[in-house]
């Protein structure tokens, strides 16, 4: 796919991987539609995108966990672009702690943002993709989507669900011209961790994940496991040891009484 002039829509674009992905597509000369809950932050990202080459940037304040917001965002993008070449489902949230202590409203909001928001946005975008018989859907999951992390039970479950959603959609959309990719970032240096800033050899930058997303928009692959080095086919065996050690450190930092 040629990305110059392509219509790219990104959810959760106000910070982290979403913001870095928007800037990466902007450098390719893409037209962008961006949404997030924090509109002030979104405006700052839009300024960066315009400065590096985006030919058009459309903004929408939206919580894609709400079906009406997801549909409205896609409709606004279509009013400007009349097609969707790339849909990046990045919006999401996290929560860490024992499952038994997770408030009901946190469970609902996390699943709505991480999984249902992705579903609503895809449902809204598919009709135009079917009409043009083209388009790439990229869902941003996580390595915990195949290797769950204690104290992140619901978050892990939501990312497992994204993996299943991607696998099923590939079968449904076979022959339609629409491609589906799932990207599994490892530990990424973003605001996701709050005051517990991640460090160590497995930590990667948001920009490195963004570069992988842009590469997949250009040449779609099915599943892309993102680690700080290019060894995707070795990722799962390595995660059995290295990532378990990293998760152990995170557990100790978050729950000092926990012992691996």
C-alpha positions, 0 to 999 in steps of 0.5 A: 500500500502507498501511504502518501495520501492514504486515509488512516484512522487511529483510536486512542491517539492522544499519547503513547503508541497511538500518538507515535503511530499518528506521527509515523503515518504523518511522516509518510504523508497520510491523511489522518483521523484521530480520536481520544478522550483527552481532546487537548492532548489530541490537539497537541498530537495533531500539531506534531503531525501537521509539522512533519507532513500530514496533509490533513488531520481530522480530530474527534473527542470520543470514547470508543467504548461507547458504540455511538462515539465509535460510529460517530468517529468513523462517520466523521472520518468518512465525511472527509476522506470517503474511504478508510485505507488503514484502521488502527485500533489502539485505544485502551486502558489498564488496571493492576492489582488482585482481581478480587479488589478490582471495582466493577466499574473498572472491569466494565470500562476496561473491557469496553475500551480494550475490546468492545471499542475495537469491535464497534469501530471495526463494525462501523468501518467494514461497510466502506472497506467492503465497498472499496474491497480494500483496507487494513485493520490493525489491532494493538494487543499485547504480549499478555494476549498470549502470556497472561500476567498476574495482577492484570487478569482482566487486562490480559483477558481483553488482550487474549480476546483481541487475539481471537477477534483477529484470528476469526476476522481473517477467516470471515474477511478472506477474499474481501480485500480487507486485511487484519493484523494483530500487533503484540507489543512487549513492555513499552515506555508509555504513560500506561505504567503511571509512576512505575516507569518500566526499565530493563532490556525488554522495554521498548519505545512507543516509536518502535511499536509505531514503526512496526504498525506502519510497516504492517499497513504497507505490507500486512502480516497476520501476527506481529510480536514486538520485542526490542529485537527482531526475533518474532519467531523466538518470542514465545519461548523466550517469554517463558523465561525472560518475560516471567522474570520481568513480570516478577519484578513488576509484581514485587514493585507493585506488591512488596509483600509478593514473592516470586 
